[in-house]
């Protein structure tokens, strides 16, 4: 091989490696986001199941409200199965009660008694929040809020259908009574 051929081969190989590494980085980023969205969707479904069984949402206590909420969810078999299915990299601490997002940041939990607008506008429905890829919840700068993910709104795909299915299942379990406002008398 001549010097020109060798340089050309090295150049083509370098450009190819550069393009492949960028593509792989994008795939990893998309996979982490998808995992976070699925995790938050499952946490939202776990909250619905917990409320359906107990009549109330789990309450968070103090600065570690996310841990106490997860402990409550783990105490109920219907919600526990969802959390147990999370990959090990998303569970930390004693009894794996500290949930972290795919970027390694512990989730936040805003309980039903929170005065945060995210809970108030949801009629007291609690919310788990991931800081997203920048690992910034936006506490000090609103710019950090842009990539945050929430259990009640994971993104454009949403998961309203999953929650609607759970509510439909609950309605099927309860017998309907004659004379409800939705029924017509013949």
Secondary structure, 3 states (H helix, E strand, C coil): CCHHHHHHHHHHHHHHHHHHHHHHHHHHHHHHHHHHHHHHHHHHHHHHHHHHHHCCCCCCCHHHHHHHHHHHHHCCHHHHHHHHCCCHHHEECHHHCEEECCCCCECEEECCCCCCHHHHCCCCCCEEEECCCCCCCCCCCHHHHCCCEECCECCCCCCHHHHHHHHHHHHHHCCCCCCCCCCCCC
